[in-house]
Amino acid sequence: MASGSDRNPIIIGGLPSQVPDFDPEETQEWLDSLDAAVDERGRERARYLMLRLIERAREKRVAVPEMRSTDYVNTIATKDEPFFPGNEEIERKILNATRWNAAVMVSRAQRPGIGVGGHIATFASSASLYDVGFNHFFRGKDGGDGGDQIFFQGHASPGVYARAFLLDRLSEQQLDAFRQEKSKAPYGLSSYPHPRLMPDFWEFPTVSMGLGPLGAIYQARMNRYMEARGIADTSKSHVWAFLGDGEMDEPESLGQLSLAAREGLDNLTFVVNCNLQRLDGPVRGNGKIMQELESQFRGAGWNVIKLVWDRSWDPLLAQDRDGILVNKLNSTPDGQFQTYATETGAYIREHFFGDDHRLRKMVEGMTDDQILHLGRGGHDHRKIYAAYAAAKAHKGQPTVILAQTVKGWTLGPNFEGRNATHQMKKLTVEDLKRFRDRLHIPIADKELESGLPPYYHPGRDSEEIQYMHDRRKALGGYVPTRVDRSKPLNLPGDKVYAPIKKGSGQQQIATTMAFVRLLKDLMRDKEIGKRFVPIAPDEYRTFGMDSLFPSAKIYNPMGQQYEAVDRELLLAYKESPTGQMLHDGISEAGCTASLIAAGSAYATHGEPLIPIYVFYSMFGFQRTGDQFWQMADQLARGFVLGATAGRTTLTGEGLQHADGHSHLLASTNPAVVAYDPAFGFEIAHIVQDGLRRMYGENAEDVFYYLTVYNEPIQHPAEPENVDAEGILKGLYRFKEGEKGAIPAQILASGVAVPWALEAQKILADEWNVKADVWSATSWNELRRDAVEVEEHNLLHPEEEQRVPYVTKKLAAAEGPKVAVSDWMRAVPDQIARWVPGTYQSLGADGFGFADTRGAARRFFHIDAQSIVLGVLTELAKEGKIDRSALKQAIDRYQLLDVAAADPGAAGGDA
């Protein structure tokens, strides 16, 4: 077996072995030179020479592989740091006051009788990272544009509140109402960045970890999209995302890095606060999280700036001629650095510098206290400023700044670097005294000993406060600030909805296609057409939206630099730098992030966009439900289309694609207005009302969820004197029974309405039952109305008691009520308690499966014949028919034999 040196090495990112060596002698000379450098000067010197050669090769535009990671030192050399334009002494005083108030606010929130919690260690570690941004980089909105978009780390919110207090944006009364949003209203402060709870302050909800990074990427992209399409000038806007190193474990945090690099989003900067700790312990105790993240971001194509050490390390690194110090920094795991943050200078001297005489010599002139205060780069204003300036100046790539800090920094030995520091919420009197002394806060001992610790404000006319106001004025106003400058849209009238209200004639189309036909007409509208933002996860053709390719085109900042394989086709795939359609690939998470960024553009940039996100309904609320909560938090608006909906309409795809529960998940989100329409004219009314509610006068912070199907049916024309109110409120009588003597009622939604109509005919023809068919366009809205009515009645017993809409609507309807849908029974059961008389539901409970539509519906007993049995069963319970009819129906329709069912329309595949 050949030795390792004899074997051909595997070259990763280098030249393939097939390339011949055209000058072996020259090659050998270079190899000999390297060998000599190793033999005479050592491996560290040889490594340094190799790295300089790679650096020079890049300068000469020689293609060499990227290094996955660099040494555990600052990316920006001391000599390359720019001039720091601020007053560091004043900024330190400002930061100290902010640190104090943030900690005191959380500590006071733990007072007896309150005890609402809070977090102080995260902001303590990242305070300088924010302060430099506030003083020198974060642009406000006073210039009339969107300013910068800043995604604040959720657990750092106390520090943002504390700074706003110094600027008189928040009062002491508000700080004392932290996490008491209702009991101290209107002064309550939300626990974390939360636009819905504080709509004039926070812009972006970020505490659901991993969604902040994802949202920031797509916000930066949305800024470029809006500029490319001429909707808003976003050229000055920069997106900043402040993240934790533990947060980067979330797959959403890193999942879309390549998109940002691929589209060259140099308007985006991630700042990862690497305090080396998660909530319970080290992020990478045995490894190095900064090195790991550097490799991941570099591999994804990002510009990486490491900010590891503060200026006190500069003299030591300048002495490191043989690389022994850098090697020690490279090889020390994070868990040990965390320990150093909690130990004495003598311990660090012995355990870090003590095992090599060259390291000992470097610090022999330093006291233990000086060694103890060898600091982390994320606490050094000058180093932070240099990193931010470099990030803003970098072109062609997004930038990530990896900044090392100490969790709980300045809070004292009981907090700093401790595994439990994230959960520690209250400082003892001794902790407060040490903290006060370290920050030089002029508060006397007796004020700390005699009750709740006081807040500190240096005075409105103090040099520090004037400095803060001056800096914010120069940068365009205060941040964070959320403001809605948008104006109501001039919405189209009834004319645009007329074609879809005419029905499909003899043609059979799915409700998905009915919606797409309406969307095409709306996108042609001169007033609002350009504001529609179609979004799909690589499924435009599935949803019949490829018809939009030639006219709307797919957004790609690079355009289409190739000849499309289908260029000869009428519906050829077409990309454009000004394209309207967002094609985010096979990423529902990415699509939902686009949806949120577009849906909140009315506030972010003062320009409303109307996102239309279309997806397999199974992969919406189930897969990205947390993001839909984020959308609600961010007050975003738009339309969400759960296409190929239902448990039995897509049965060729099988269990994983069979959605029978998304309306239940949607019902848990208070911002969602959910509908399950059956026909095109219902869709027309719902969309028109949705545009009015979200984009007209007195716009509401809601978004619409429509489930649409891929099963082709014949769509009737809108009935004369249609009950438009019933369509929007969730229930209207679509077709009265025409014959039969025994009354009954069938409530159906979506694709189940045609089954109900077939059952209506069978009941009349074969069982003398006169059944009315009702279209339940929204079980969820019916329930929401009923709950609101009950709440009002509960609190106003002296007033005339209100009646839920569904109760009023069905009050005069005779006979039992049987509900049916392509959802599990729990969906129509939402309204059960408010339905007068006998109520029963049929539904697709259990897992879906692959089979014909007819077989699936017979299996779940929701097809027309099963509806007939359901109605007969309830009539038998009421004594209206003999129970023997039930067995007759089961036998007549072979309801126990799945194979006996009519297979139904083809097309169960996607």
ZAMARGU-4260 file (C-alpha; in steps of 0.2 Angstrom, whole numbers, plus 5000, padded with zeros to 4 digits):
<rodrens>
0) 5000/5000/5000 | 5007/5017/4995 | 5011/5029/5009 | 5002/5045/5012 | 5015/5055/5003
5) 5015/5044/4988 | 4996/5044/4985 | 4988/5057/4974 | 4980/5070/4986 | 4962/5074/4985
10) 4962/5093/4980 | 4947/5102/4986 | 4945/5119/4976 | 4961/5117/4968 | 4967/5111/4951
15) 4961/5094/4945 | 4975/5080/4944 | 4972/5079/4925 | 4981/5096/4922 | 4999/5092/4916
20) 5014/5101/4924 | 5021/5110/4909 | 5037/5115/4919 | 5041/5102/4932 | 5058/5111/4936
25) 5050/5127/4941 | 5037/5118/4951 | 5050/5109/4960 | 5059/5125/4964 | 5044/5132/4972
30) 5041/5117/4982 | 5060/5117/4988 | 5058/5135/4993 | 5043/5130/5004 | 5052/5116/5011
35) 5067/5127/5015 | 5056/5140/5024 | 5048/5126/5035 | 5065/5119/5039 | 5074/5135/5043
40) 5060/5146/5050 | 5047/5134/5056 | 5030/5130/5051 | 5022/5146/5057 | 5033/5157/5047
45) 5030/5146/5032 | 5011/5147/5035 | 5012/5166/5036 | 5022/5166/5019 | 5009/5155/5011
50) 4995/5166/5017 | 5003/5182/5010 | 5006/5173/4993 | 4987/5169/4993 | 4983/5187/4997
55) 4994/5194/4984 | 4987/5181/4971 | 4970/5188/4974 | 4977/5206/4972 | 4984/5201/4955
60) 4967/5193/4951 | 4974/5175/4951 | 4960/5163/4954 | 4964/5154/4970 | 4953/5145/4982
65) 4945/5154/4996 | 4951/5150/5014 | 4937/5143/5024 | 4943/5152/5040 | 4956/5164/5045
70) 4966/5166/5061 | 4957/5169/5078 | 4961/5188/5077 | 4953/5203/5070 | 4950/5204/5051
75) 4954/5223/5051 | 4972/5226/5055 | 4976/5240/5067 | 4985/5250/5054 | 4969/5249/5043
80) 4957/5256/5056 | 4949/5272/5050 | 4948/5288/5061 | 4935/5286/5075 | 4924/5302/5072
85) 4915/5301/5089 | 4919/5308/5107 | 4924/5291/5115 | 4923/5298/5133 | 4905/5305/5130
90) 4899/5289/5122 | 4906/5279/5136 | 4896/5289/5148 | 4880/5287/5137 | 4883/5268/5136
95) 4886/5267/5155 | 4869/5276/5158 | 4861/5265/5146 | 4868/5249/5154 | 4862/5255/5171
100) 4845/5259/5166 | 4843/5243/5156 | 4848/5232/5171 | 4838/5242/5184 | 4822/5241/5173
105) 4823/5222/5173 | 4828/5221/5191 | 4813/5232/5196 | 4801/5221/5185 | 4805/5208/5198
110) 4798/5218/5212 | 4786/5210/5224 | 4769/5207/5217 | 4775/5209/5199 | 4789/5197/5195
115) 4787/5197/5176 | 4805/5193/5172 | 4816/5200/5159 | 4834/5197/5152 | 4849/5208/5155
120) 4864/5198/5151 | 4862/5198/5132 | 4861/5217/5131 | 4875/5218/5143 | 4886/5209/5130
125) 4880/5218/5115 | 4878/5236/5122 | 4893/5243/5113 | 4888/5235/5096 | 4871/5244/5097
130) 4879/5260/5104 | 4891/5263/5089 | 4877/5259/5077 | 4865/5272/5086 | 4879/5285/5086
135) 4886/5283/5069 | 4877/5272/5057 | 4858/5268/5059 | 4848/5280/5048 | 4831/5286/5053
140) 4816/5290/5043 | 4815/5309/5045 | 4822/5311/5027 | 4806/5305/5020 | 4812/5288/5015
145) 4813/5271/5025 | 4829/5274/5033 | 4838/5259/5039 | 4829/5243/5043 | 4836/5236/5060
150) 4832/5219/5066 | 4836/5220/5085 | 4840/5205/5094 | 4825/5200/5104 | 4833/5198/5121
155) 4842/5215/5120 | 4826/5225/5120 | 4829/5232/5138 | 4844/5241/5132 | 4834/5249/5117
160) 4821/5255/5130 | 4834/5261/5141 | 4842/5272/5127 | 4825/5278/5122 | 4822/5284/5140
165) 4838/5294/5140 | 4831/5303/5124 | 4814/5306/5132 | 4806/5294/5120 | 4800/5284/5135
170) 4796/5289/5152 | 4801/5282/5169 | 4783/5276/5171 | 4784/5266/5155 | 4800/5258/5160
175) 4792/5253/5176 | 4778/5245/5165 | 4790/5233/5156 | 4781/5217/5152 | 4764/5224/5160
180) 4756/5228/5143 | 4738/5227/5149 | 4738/5231/5168 | 4749/5246/5165 | 4741/5252/5149
185) 4744/5263/5140 | 4762/5264/5147 | 4766/5245/5145 | 4781/5240/5136 | 4782/5223/5127
190) 4794/5210/5132 | 4803/5210/5115 | 4802/5219/5099 | 4784/5218/5094 | 4776/5230/5081
195) 4758/5224/5085 | 4760/5229/5103 | 4770/5245/5100 | 4766/5250/5082 | 4775/5267/5083
200) 4791/5260/5090 | 4796/5243/5084 | 4797/5238/5066 | 4802/5220/5066 | 4798/5206/5078
205) 4813/5195/5081 | 4812/5185/5097 | 4807/5169/5087 | 4825/5164/5085 | 4830/5161/5067
210) 4816/5171/5059 | 4826/5188/5061 | 4840/5183/5050 | 4829/5175/5037 | 4818/5191/5038
215) 4833/5202/5036 | 4839/5194/5020 | 4822/5195/5012 | 4820/5213/5018 | 4836/5218/5009
220) 4831/5209/4994 | 4814/5217/4994 | 4822/5234/4995 | 4831/5230/4979 | 4815/5223/4971
225) 4806/5239/4975 | 4819/5250/4968 | 4821/5239/4952 | 4803/5241/4949 | 4802/5260/4952
230) 4791/5259/4967 | 4802/5267/4980 | 4820/5273/4981 | 4828/5262/4993 | 4846/5265/4988
235) 4851/5273/5005 | 4843/5260/5015 | 4854/5247/5024 | 4847/5232/5033 | 4856/5228/5050
240) 4852/5211/5059 | 4858/5209/5076 | 4859/5190/5081 | 4866/5179/5094 | 4879/5165/5090
245) 4867/5152/5099 | 4853/5158/5087 | 4863/5153/5072 | 4860/5135/5077 | 4842/5138/5070
250) 4841/5131/5052 | 4832/5147/5047 | 4847/5158/5052 | 4858/5150/5039 | 4846/5143/5027
255) 4846/5157/5014 | 4863/5164/5015 | 4867/5159/4997 | 4852/5170/4991 | 4860/5185/4999
260) 4877/5181/4991 | 4869/5176/4974 | 4860/5193/4972 | 4875/5203/4979 | 4865/5211/4993
265) 4878/5223/4999 | 4864/5233/5008 | 4864/5219/5021 | 4875/5217/5037 | 4873/5203/5050
270) 4881/5207/5067 | 4883/5191/5076 | 4885/5194/5095 | 4897/5180/5099 | 4897/5179/5118
275) 4900/5160/5116 | 4884/5156/5126 | 4867/5149/5123 | 4853/5150/5136 | 4860/5136/5146
280) 4879/5135/5142 | 4892/5136/5129 | 4888/5137/5111 | 4903/5127/5106 | 4912/5122/5122
285) 4924/5111/5113 | 4925/5121/5097 | 4925/5139/5091 | 4909/5146/5085 | 4917/5161/5077
290) 4928/5150/5066 | 4913/5138/5062 | 4902/5153/5057 | 4916/5161/5047 | 4918/5145/5037
295) 4899/5144/5034 | 4897/5162/5029 | 4913/5162/5018 | 4907/5146/5009 | 4890/5154/5006
300) 4899/5169/4997 | 4898/5182/5011 | 4911/5195/5016 | 4917/5190/5034 | 4924/5203/5046
305) 4930/5195/5063 | 4930/5207/5078 | 4938/5196/5091 | 4950/5207/5102 | 4950/5224/5109
310) 4964/5237/5107 | 4973/5230/5123 | 4978/5215/5113 | 4987/5225/5099 | 5004/5227/5108
315) 5004/5208/5111 | 5000/5203/5094 | 5013/5216/5087 | 5026/5206/5097 | 5020/5189/5090
320) 5034/5187/5077 | 5034/5168/5077 | 5015/5166/5078 | 5015/5157/5095 | 5001/5169/5102
325) 4990/5167/5086 | 4992/5148/5087 | 4987/5149/5106 | 4972/5159/5101 | 4968/5147/5087
330) 4969/5132/5098 | 4960/5137/5114 | 4942/5131/5114 | 4927/5143/5117 | 4923/5134/5134
335) 4940/5139/5140 | 4938/5157/5135 | 4922/5157/5144 | 4931/5151/5159 | 4944/5165/5157
340) 4930/5178/5157 | 4926/5172/5175 | 4943/5170/5182 | 4957/5181/5189 | 4972/5188/5180
345) 4983/5176/5189 | 4973/5162/5183 | 4974/5168/5165 | 4993/5171/5166 | 4996/5153/5172
350) 4984/5144/5161 | 4984/5154/5145 | 5001/5162/5144 | 5010/5150/5156 | 5013/5134/5145
355) 5026/5142/5133 | 5041/5153/5138 | 5038/5165/5123 | 5020/5168/5129 | 5026/5171/5147
360) 5039/5183/5141 | 5025/5193/5132 | 5016/5197/5148 | 5030/5198/5160 | 5028/5217/5161
365) 5010/5216/5164 | 5001/5216/5180 | 4987/5203/5184 | 4974/5216/5183 | 4981/5221/5165
370) 4980/5203/5160 | 4962/5202/5167 | 4957/5217/5156 | 4963/5210/5140 | 4946/5212/5132
375) 4935/5206/5118 | 4932/5216/5102 | 4914/5218/5104 | 4916/5230/5118 | 4928/5242/5109
380) 4920/5256/5101 | 4934/5260/5089 | 4936/5242/5083 | 4917/5241/5081 | 4917/5257/5071
385) 4930/5250/5060 | 4920/5235/5057 | 4904/5244/5053 | 4913/5256/5041 | 4921/5242/5032
390) 4904/5233/5030 | 4895/5248/5023 | 4909/5252/5011 | 4910/5234/5005 | 4902/5231/4988
395) 4895/5216/4979 | 4893/5205/4994 | 4883/5205/5010 | 4894/5206/5026 | 4893/5197/5042
400) 4902/5204/5057 | 4907/5191/5070 | 4910/5201/5086 | 4916/5192/5102 | 4909/5198/5118
405) 4906/5192/5136 | 4888/5188/5141 | 4883/5199/5156 | 4898/5211/5153 | 4900/5224/5167
410) 4886/5216/5178 | 4899/5209/5190 | 4907/5192/5194 | 4890/5184/5198 | 4884/5187/5180
415) 4899/5189/5168 | 4901/5173/5158 | 4891/5162/5170 | 4881/5148/5162 | 4865/5153/5171
420) 4867/5172/5167 | 4853/5172/5154 | 4840/5167/5167 | 4847/5179/5180 | 4835/5194/5182
425) 4838/5203/5198 | 4854/5211/5205 | 4857/5211/5224 | 4862/5227/5233 | 4880/5221/5233
430) 4878/5218/5214 | 4871/5235/5211 | 4885/5243/5221 | 4898/5235/5211 | 4889/5238/5195
435) 4887/5257/5199 | 4905/5258/5204 | 4911/5250/5187 | 4900/5262/5177 | 4904/5277/5188
440) 4885/5281/5190 | 4882/5295/5203 | 4870/5286/5215 | 4873/5285/5233 | 4873/5269/5243
445) 4857/5273/5253 | 4847/5275/5237 | 4852/5257/5233 | 4848/5251/5251 | 4832/5259/5253
450) 4820/5250/5241 | 4820/5249/5222 | 4836/5254/5213 | 4833/5271/5204 | 4835/5275/5186
455) 4849/5287/5181 | 4847/5302/5169 | 4861/5314/5168 | 4849/5328/5164 | 4841/5335/5148
460) 4854/5348/5146 | 4869/5337/5150 | 4883/5335/5137 | 4879/5317/5135 | 4860/5319/5131
465) 4864/5334/5119 | 4877/5323/5110 | 4864/5309/5108 | 4851/5321/5101 | 4864/5328/5089
470) 4869/5312/5082 | 4852/5306/5079 | 4848/5322/5070 | 4863/5320/5059 | 4857/5302/5055
475) 4839/5307/5051 | 4829/5304/5066 | 4826/5292/5081 | 4827/5273/5079 | 4818/5261/5081
480) 4803/5270/5074 | 4789/5263/5065 | 4778/5275/5055 | 4765/5272/5042 | 4766/5286/5028
485) 4756/5276/5015 | 4740/5282/5008 | 4724/5272/5004 | 4725/5264/4986 | 4713/5269/4973
490) 4705/5252/4971 | 4696/5246/4956 | 4677/5245/4955 | 4665/5231/4952 | 4670/5230/4933
495) 4686/5220/4935 | 4676/5207/4945 | 4662/5205/4933 | 4670/5192/4922 | 4673/5179/4936
500) 4656/5182/4942 | 4649/5176/4926 | 4655/5158/4930 | 4664/5146/4919 | 4650/5142/4907
505) 4652/5124/4900 | 4670/5124/4905 | 4677/5116/4921 | 4690/5125/4930 | 4697/5123/4948
510) 4695/5137/4960 | 4714/5140/4959 | 4712/5144/4941 | 4697/5155/4945 | 4708/5165/4957
515) 4722/5166/4944 | 4710/5173/4931 | 4705/5187/4943 | 4723/5191/4948 | 4728/5193/4929
520) 4714/5206/4927 | 4719/5215/4943 | 4737/5216/4938 | 4732/5225/4922 | 4724/5239/4933
525) 4732/5255/4930 | 4731/5261/4948 | 4736/5245/4958 | 4742/5233/4945 | 4761/5236/4948
530) 4759/5234/4967 | 4754/5215/4966 | 4769/5204/4970 | 4765/5186/4965 | 4776/5174/4976
535) 4777/5155/4974 | 4790/5141/4979 | 4794/5134/4962 | 4776/5130/4958 | 4769/5143/4946
540) 4766/5130/4933 | 4757/5119/4945 | 4745/5133/4950 | 4742/5139/4932 | 4752/5155/4934
545) 4764/5152/4920 | 4752/5162/4910 | 4760/5177/4919 | 4778/5174/4914 | 4778/5183/4897
550) 4770/5199/4904 | 4775/5200/4922 | 4791/5191/4921 | 4801/5183/4935 | 4812/5195/4946
555) 4831/5192/4944 | 4843/5206/4947 | 4855/5198/4934 | 4841/5197/4921 | 4841/5181/4910
560) 4859/5178/4903 | 4855/5163/4894 | 4843/5156/4880 | 4828/5148/4889 | 4825/5130/4883
565) 4807/5134/4881 | 4809/5151/4872 | 4799/5146/4857 | 4784/5142/4868 | 4770/5155/4871
570) 4772/5154/4890 | 4791/5153/4891 | 4801/5155/4907 | 4806/5174/4907 | 4817/5182/4920
575) 4820/5201/4921 | 4829/5214/4932 | 4812/5222/4933 | 4801/5207/4934 | 4786/5207/4945
580) 4785/5189/4951 | 4796/5182/4965 | 4802/5164/4962 | 4810/5160/4978 | 4814/5142/4973
585) 4809/5127/4984 | 4808/5137/5000 | 4792/5140/5008 | 4802/5149/5022 | 4810/5160/5009
590) 4793/5164/5001 | 4785/5168/5017 | 4799/5180/5022 | 4796/5188/5005 | 4778/5189/5009
595) 4781/5198/5025 | 4793/5210/5018 | 4781/5215/5004 | 4766/5215/5015 | 4774/5227/5027
600) 4781/5239/5014 | 4767/5251/5017 | 4775/5255/5034 | 4794/5251/5030 | 4794/5262/5014
605) 4777/5271/5014 | 4773/5261/4998 | 4760/5248/4999 | 4763/5231/4990 | 4750/5218/4988
610) 4759/5201/4990 | 4750/5185/4983 | 4758/5170/4990 | 4752/5154/4983 | 4758/5137/4989
615) 4753/5119/4993 | 4741/5122/5007 | 4749/5108/5017 | 4766/5117/5017 | 4759/5134/5023
620) 4752/5135/5041 | 4760/5118/5045 | 4777/5121/5039 | 4779/5140/5041 | 4766/5144/5054
625) 4779/5153/5065 | 4782/5165/5051 | 4763/5168/5049 | 4764/5173/5067 | 4779/5184/5063
630) 4768/5192/5049 | 4754/5196/5061 | 4767/5203/5073 | 4774/5214/5059 | 4757/5220/5054
635) 4760/5214/5037 | 4745/5213/5024 | 4742/5203/5009 | 4734/5187/5002 | 4740/5169/5006
640) 4733/5156/4995 | 4733/5138/5001 | 4732/5130/4984 | 4729/5111/4980 | 4719/5112/4997
645) 4709/5098/5005 | 4712/5080/5011 | 4705/5072/4996 | 4708/5083/4981 | 4727/5079/4979
650) 4726/5061/4983 | 4738/5056/4970 | 4752/5064/4980 | 4748/5055/4996 | 4748/5058/5015
655) 4761/5072/5015 | 4752/5083/5003 | 4734/5080/5010 | 4729/5095/5020 | 4714/5093/5031
660) 4718/5105/5045 | 4726/5121/5039 | 4710/5131/5043 | 4712/5125/5061 | 4730/5131/5062
665) 4724/5147/5054 | 4711/5150/5067 | 4724/5151/5080 | 4731/5167/5072 | 4720/5182/5076
670) 4727/5192/5061 | 4721/5179/5049 | 4704/5181/5039 | 4702/5163/5032 | 4690/5158/5018
675) 4686/5142/5010 | 4677/5147/4994 | 4668/5135/4982 | 4665/5146/4967 | 4673/5160/4957
680) 4660/5173/4961 | 4663/5170/4980 | 4682/5173/4977 | 4678/5189/4968 | 4668/5196/4983
685) 4681/5190/4996 | 4696/5197/4986 | 4687/5214/4983 | 4683/5215/5002 | 4700/5210/5006
690) 4708/5224/4996 | 4696/5236/5004 | 4700/5231/5021 | 4719/5230/5019 | 4722/5244/5007
695) 4707/5256/5007 | 4702/5269/5020 | 4706/5264/5038 | 4716/5250/5033 | 4716/5235/5045
700) 4732/5225/5050 | 4726/5208/5044 | 4730/5196/5030 | 4718/5184/5020 | 4720/5166/5019
705) 4710/5157/5005 | 4710/5139/5002 | 4708/5135/4983 | 4708/5118/4975 | 4715/5109/4959
710) 4699/5099/4955 | 4690/5106/4940 | 4671/5110/4942 | 4658/5120/4933 | 4657/5137/4941
715) 4639/5144/4941 | 4636/5162/4938 | 4633/5173/4953 | 4615/5171/4958 | 4603/5186/4956
720) 4602/5195/4973 | 4617/5186/4979 | 4619/5186/4998 | 4636/5196/4998 | 4635/5199/5016
725) 4633/5180/5019 | 4648/5177/5008 | 4659/5188/5018 | 4653/5184/5035 | 4655/5165/5031
730) 4638/5158/5027 | 4624/5160/5015 | 4610/5149/5007 | 4616/5144/4990 | 4602/5133/4984
735) 4585/5130/4992 | 4578/5112/4990 | 4566/5111/4976 | 4556/5096/4980 | 4553/5084/4995
740) 4543/5085/5011 | 4555/5082/5025 | 4566/5098/5028 | 4585/5097/5031 | 4600/5108/5029
745) 4617/5104/5022 | 4631/5116/5026 | 4647/5114/5015 | 4663/5123/5011 | 4675/5124/4996
750) 4676/5108/4985 | 4662/5100/4996 | 4648/5111/4989 | 4646/5101/4973 | 4645/5085/4983
755) 4631/5093/4994 | 4622/5098/4978 | 4623/5080/4972 | 4617/5074/4989 | 4603/5087/4988
760) 4596/5079/4972 | 4598/5061/4978 | 4588/5066/4994 | 4574/5074/4985 | 4573/5060/4971
765) 4575/5045/4982 | 4571/5050/5000 | 4557/5064/4999 | 4569/5075/5009 | 4570/5094/5004
770) 4587/5099/5009 | 4594/5117/5007 | 4612/5119/5003 | 4622/5132/5011 | 4640/5138/5006
775) 4650/5140/5022 | 4663/5151/5015 | 4672/5153/5032 | 4669/5142/5047 | 4683/5152/5056
780) 4674/5169/5053 | 4658/5162/5059 | 4666/5156/5075 | 4676/5173/5077 | 4659/5182/5076
785) 4651/5171/5089 | 4665/5172/5101 | 4665/5191/5100 | 4646/5191/5103 | 4648/5180/5118
790) 4662/5191/5125 | 4651/5206/5123 | 4636/5197/5132 | 4647/5191/5146 | 4652/5209/5150
795) 4636/5218/5146 | 4622/5207/5155 | 4611/5223/5157 | 4610/5226/5138 | 4600/5217/5125
800) 4609/5201/5122 | 4617/5200/5104 | 4615/5184/5093 | 4629/5176/5083 | 4628/5178/5064
805) 4627/5159/5062 | 4613/5157/5074 | 4603/5171/5066 | 4606/5164/5049 | 4600/5147/5053
810) 4586/5152/5065 | 4572/5149/5052 | 4580/5134/5044 | 4570/5118/5047 | 4577/5101/5050
815) 4594/5095/5056 | 4610/5103/5050 | 4624/5092/5043 | 4640/5100/5039 | 4653/5093/5027
820) 4670/5099/5020 | 4686/5092/5014 | 4693/5096/5031 | 4693/5086/5047 | 4677/5088/5057
825) 4685/5100/5070 | 4685/5113/5056 | 4665/5114/5055 | 4664/5109/5073 | 4670/5126/5077
830) 4652/5133/5076 | 4643/5118/5083 | 4638/5127/5099 | 4630/5141/5090 | 4620/5131/5077
835) 4601/5130/5082 | 4594/5113/5083 | 4602/5096/5078 | 4620/5098/5071 | 4631/5085/5064
840) 4648/5086/5054 | 4656/5075/5042 | 4675/5076/5039 | 4691/5069/5033 | 4699/5064/5050
845) 4715/5054/5050 | 4729/5053/5038 | 4727/5056/5020 | 4733/5043/5007 | 4735/5041/4988
850) 4720/5035/4979 | 4706/5041/4967 | 4696/5056/4974 | 4681/5046/4974 | 4689/5032/4984
855) 4696/5044/4997 | 4679/5053/4999 | 4670/5036/5001 | 4684/5031/5014 | 4681/5047/5024
860) 4662/5046/5021 | 4661/5064/5014 | 4655/5060/4997 | 4637/5064/4991 | 4631/5047/4995
865) 4638/5048/5013 | 4631/5065/5015 | 4614/5057/5011 | 4617/5045/5024 | 4622/5058/5036
870) 4606/5068/5033 | 4595/5052/5035 | 4604/5048/5051 | 4599/5064/5059 | 4582/5063/5052
875) 4580/5046/5060 | 4586/5053/5077 | 4572/5066/5076 | 4559/5052/5071 | 4556/5060/5054
880) 4560/5044/5045 | 4562/5025/5050 | 4579/5019/5055 | 4578/5005/5043 | 4581/5018/5029
885) 4599/5019/5035 | 4604/5001/5032 | 4595/5003/5015 | 4605/5018/5010 | 4621/5009/5016
890) 4618/4994/5005 | 4611/5004/4990 | 4626/5015/4989 | 4638/5002/4994 | 4645/5014/5007
895) 4656/5001/5016 | 4665/4997/4999 | 4678/5010/4995 | 4681/5002/4978 | 4662/5005/4973
900) 4664/5023/4973 | 4664/5033/4957 | 4683/5037/4955 | 4678/5055/4951 | 4687/5068/4940
905) 4705/5064/4936 | 4719/5075/4941 | 4724/5070/4959 | 4742/5073/4955 | 4750/5090/4957
</rodrens>
